[in-house]
């Protein structure tokens, strides 16, 4: 079967309670590398290009799960938790009857698109198939039983396996391709004759043999990829796997990472040449990094683009911003959504920028807040400056034109404009527009009280 067949419906089983997660959160909504488990699964099947994706849920969790999905799905409700066969039967009720069915597990986020594509490509014409893997320690998984011709003749769940069968290392991933004509008839022939009293989807293999329907067992998955997330330990193992996989991809693209085990990629990161990434850096969402960019330790970068030659110093947070070339940020800077830094801009320690543009070569070096502002080129904003943009109900804009100098400790009460070349004296509260090429300042008269003495502590 082609991995791009349109005569295909994907059924994702996501109705499990996840009791072993010890959490009130539905299992498929637990997060791995910043995304929910179910959204990882949905992303990994994008290359399949199926006609429809069906998500099997419990009614109790439907609204909560639907609200988090990154793509549209058809929802099928499993009314009673009677096993995987019952879950697939629930999905078949809403699936296109002419389509073959690809069954996936909503708690298997590491199954790669390439493995899935390979599996579909290896299935014999007209056959159904199960994806398998060989585990060093198969504990907890259903075992693949093969006959003398190496063909599959049964899948036995561990709870029903004999001691000899438990030594088998080839295991069932839970991923199956089921031909439409076969599965729609066979699914109703499964009976709950097992220790759990459930309708096992794996019983389809024995039914297929009786009906002379070919059923392939294709071993092309890795042990890591078919890890099912059943508890928090599994989640931590998957996190480590994904972190290693994503940092290795950055290394392969030429990035220098001081300690790959201490970099966390929770999204998609692209890097140019000669990028250096120090320890304990977290990437979230879509991050684009140009050439010769240096990122210091303990930084958080979320949905940001950073142009060539820029430096992000330690302990800085950059969120939903656009950083131009040869900029310097930090240490201990916070760049918030809507910020845009032009070439050569410098944002120093303990500075916060929000929804503002900082022009070419402009500097905000120390302990300042710039929000809802347009700062042009060649501006110097002194330490402790605040753009007072919020009146308690509405936000207002501060406009600072080219080559303005703002002295330390100034309050710029928006809406206000500082004209080109103006200078604001330190300690001023500016409430009116400042004219070009002039010194503007506002200070109360300094008074010294000669008769004053410092209070002393009363004796008891």
N, C-alpha and C positions, 0 to 999 in steps of 0.2 A: 504493500500500500504506500502511496506517496504521502509524505508528511504534510503536503499542502492540499490534501483531498477535501473538497467541499462537501462530499457525501458523508460527512462525519459529524457526530455530536459528541461533545466531551461532557461526561458526568463526573462531577467532583463531590466526593463524599465528605461532608462537613457537618454532620448532625451529631457527632459524638459529644458526650458531656465533658470529657477531659477530666475525670474525677482525680486522676493521679497528679494533675497540675496543682492541686490544693489551692484553687483559686475560684472566685465567682465570675471571672472573665471567661467567655467561651474560648475553647482551646485554640481555634483558628484565628482568634484576635490577639493572641500573645505575639509580642514583637520580636523580630530577629533582624539585626542590623538596621533598626529604625523602621521596618515595615512589618505589617501583620503577616502571619504565616500564609493566610489565604491569598493575599496580594502577591506574595512571592510565587505561589503556584500559578496564579493567573498570568503573571509576567512570563513565566517559563514556558507557557503553552502558546504564546503569541505567534511563534513560527509555524505552528500546526495549521493555522488558518481554518479552523473548523467552522462549519455553518452556524453552530450554536454552542454555547457553554451553559450547562445546567448545574446549578448548585443545590445539593440536597441538604436541607437544614431542618432543625426543629422549629416548630411554630414559636416557641418561647424566645428563641434567639434571632428570629428572622429580621426584625426591624433593626436590631443592634448591629448585626453583621452586614446587612444591606447598606447601611449608612456609611460603611468604611470602604466599600469596594471601589477599586480604581477603574473598573470597566463594567459594562452592562452584562448581567447574567439573567437567565431564566431561573426562577426559584421553584424548586419542588420541595414539598414538605413530607418528611417521613413521620407519619403519625405515631408509630410505635417503634421503639428501639429493638428490632428483632434481628439485627445483624446486617452484614454487608450485602447479602442477596436482597433483603427487603429494601435496603437503601437504594440499590440500583433499580429495583422494580418501581420505586417511587419516582426516580428520574425518568424511567422509560415512559411513564404515564404522560409526560409533557414533551418528550423528544419527538422529532420528526421520525415517523415510522419507517421511512425508506433508508434512514441513515445507519451506518455502522456506529458502534459505541466505543469510545475510549474512556476507560474508567481510571480516575486518579484519586489520590487521597489528599484531603485538604490540609493534612498535618505533615506533608512531605515536601518541604520548601527547597531542598537542595538538589532535587532531580533536575538536571540541566536540560536546556532546550536541545542541545546536541545529542545527548543520550536518548531523549524521547524521539528525536528525528531518526536516529539510527535504528532504534527498536521498530518503529513503524515501517522503515524501509526493508527490514529483514523478515517481516511476516510473509509467509507463503501466500500465494494468490488464493483467495477464498477461505483461508484458514483464520481461526481465532488464535490468540496468543496471550501469554503471560510473560512479563518482564521479571527476570531473576537476577540474583547476585550471589556470590560466594563469600560467606562470612567466616572469619577466623573463630568468632564466638557467635553462633547462631541463636543463642538463647533468646526466647521471646518471639521468634518468627516461625511461621509455617514452613515446613520442609517440602522440597520438591522431590517426589519419588519418580524415578525413571525405570523403564523396563530394560530388557537385555539389548534392545535396539537403540537405547539411549533416548527413547521418546518418553515424554511425560505421561504417566498414567494416573497420578493422584497428587493432590496437595493435602498434607495432613497438618492440622493446627497442633501447636506444641502441647496443648492440654489433652489432646487425643492421641499423641504420638507414643509409640512404644520406646523403650530404652534404646533399641538399635536405631530406630528412626531419628531419635534426637541427636545421634552422632552425625547425621547428614549435614553438610555445610552449605549446600545450595538452598537458598531461601526464596520465598515468595515476596515480591515487593509490594503487592497490592495493585499494581498497574496491569490492566488488561485491555486488549483490543477484542471486541466481541462483534461478530457479524450479525447484522440485524435479524435475518430470518432465523438464525439459530437461537439467539439470546431471547427473543420475544416469546418463543415457545418454551425453551428450556428453563427460563427463570421461574416458571410456575410449577416445574417438576421438582424443585429443590424442597427437601423435607428437613425439619430440624432434628435429625437423628445424630446428636452429638452431645458431649458433656455440658455444653453451654445452653442447649435448647434454642440455638439461633439458626437462622437461614444463612448458611455460608455461601458466598459467591464462588468459592473455590470448588464447591461440589459440581460446578459446571464441567470440569474436566472429565469426571467419570460419566456424566450424561453425554458429553460429546463423543466419548469412546463408544458408548452403546449406540449412538445415532450415526456412527461412522463419519463424524465431523472432525476434520483435522484441527488439532489444538497444539500449537508450537509453544515450547518453553525456550525463550531467548535470553541467554546470559550475556548481557552487554552493559550492565550497570555496576557501579562501584559500591563498595560497602558504605562509603560516606554518603553517596547520593540518595540512597533509599532509607536513610535514617528517618524513622517516624518520631515526631515530637510528642512523647507521652507524659513527660514530667520535666521539671525544671533542670534536672541534670542533662537530659537530652538537649534542652534548649541551650544550655551553656556549651555543650559539645558542638552544636551547630553554629553557634556564634563564633567559636574559635576557628572552625572550618572555613566559614565565610570570610572572616577577617584575613586569614592566611591566603585564601584564594584571591581576594581583592587586592591585597598588598603585593602579592606576587605579580599580578597583572600590571601594577604600577612600576614595579621593578623591571619587568620585561619591556616596558615602554621607556626605560632609561632614567626613571626617578631615583635619586639617592635617598634612602630611608634609613635613618640612623639605627632604629631598632624596629623591624617590621612587626614584632609582637606587641608593640606599644603604639600602634597606629590603628585607628578604628574607622573603617569606611562603611557608612550607613547610607549609601546611595551610589551614584555614578560619578566617577571622577576621571577627567581627561587631563593629561599633563603634556607640556612641551618638553624641550630639551633642557638638560642641566638644572632640573628642579631639585631642591633640597628640602627634605621634610624631617624635622626633629621629632623627639619623643612626645607621646601623649597628645597627639593631634587627632581631632575627631572631624571627619567629613560627613555632612548630612545633605541629602538631596542631590541636586545637580551642581557639581563644582567643576569649573573650567580654569585651568592653570596654564599660563603662558610659559615662555622660555625664561630661564635664569631667575626663576622666582624662588625665594627662600622663605620657609615657614618655620618659625621658632617653636619651642616646646609649649605644650599646654594651651594650644589654640583650638578654637571651634569655628569651622567654616561651613556655613549652610547656604545653599542656593546662591552661590557667588561666582563671579567671573573675575579673574585676576590677570592683568595684562603683563607683558614682558618686563622683567627686571625689578618687579616690586618686592618689598620685604614686609612680612608680617612678623613683628616681634612677639616675644613670649606673652602668654596669658591674655591674648586678644580674642575677641569674639566678633566675627563678621557674618552678618545675616542678611540675605536677600539684597545684596549690594553689588555695585559695579566698580571695580578698582582699576584705574588706568595704569599706564606704564610708569615704571620707576617711582612708584609711590612708596612711602614708608608709613607703617601703622604700628603703634604700640611703643613699648610694652603696656599691657593693661589698658588697652583701648577697646571701646565697644562701638561697632559700626552696625547700625540698625537698619531695618527695611527702608528702601527708598533712597538710600545714600548713593551718591555717585561722585567718585574722586577722579579728577582729570590728571593728566600727566604731571608727575613730580610733586603732587600734593603730599603734605606731611601731617599725620595725625599722631600726636604724642601720647604720653602716659596719662591715664585716667581722664581721657577725653571721650565724650559720647557724641556721635553724629546720627541724626535721625531725619529721614525724608528731606535731605538737603544735598545740594551740589556744591562741591569744593573745587574751585577753579585751578587752572594750571599754575603750579609752583606755590600755591597758597599754603599757609601753615597754621595749624591749631595745635600748639605744642603741649599745653599742660592744663589739666584740671578744669576743662571747659565743657559746656553743653551747647551744641548747635543743632537746633531743630526747626524744621519748616523754613529753611533759609536758602537763598541763592547767593553763594559766595563766589565772586569773580576771580580773575587771575591776580597773582602777586599780592595777596592779602596776608597780613599778619594779625592773628588774633591772640591777645595776651592771656596769661594764666588767669583762671577764675572768671572767665567771661561767660555770660549766660544770655542766650536769646530767649526772652520771655514770650513764648509763643502761644500760651494758653491762658484765656481769661476766665476759666472756670466753666465755660460752655462751648467756646469755639476756638479753633486754631487760627493763628495769624502769621503772615510771612514777614521775614526780615530779608531785605535785599542789601547786599554789600558789594559795591562796585569795585573796579580794578584799583589795586595799589592802596587800599585803605589800611590804616594802622589802628588797631583797637587796643588801647592800654589795658593793663591787668585790672581785674576786679570790676569790669564794666557790666552793667545790666542794659541790654538792648530790648526795649519794650515794644513788641510788634503790635500793629503793623508800622514798620519804620524802614527808611532807606538811608544808607550811608553813601553819599555820592563819591564819585571817583576822586581818589587822592586825599580824601578827608582823613583827619587824625582825631581819635577820641581819647581824651585824657583819662589816665588811670582813675578808677574809682567812680566813674560817672554813671548816672542812670539816664539813658537817652530815650526820650519819649517822642521827639520830633525829628524830622529828617535833618541830617547833617550835611551842610553845603560842601562843594568840592574844594579841595586844596586849602582847607581851613582847619584850625584846631577848635574842636567843640568839647566842652567839658561842663559838668554839672556837679558841684560839690557844696555841701553846707559849710558855713564859715567855721573854721577851727577855733575852739575856745579852750583856754586853760583856766581852771578855777583855782586861784591861789590859796584860798582858805580851806580847801578840801584835804582830808586826811583819810588814809586807808582804814577801813573798819578792822577792829581786832576781835578776837574770840572772847566771849564773855567768860569770866572765871566762875566756876560753880562753887 
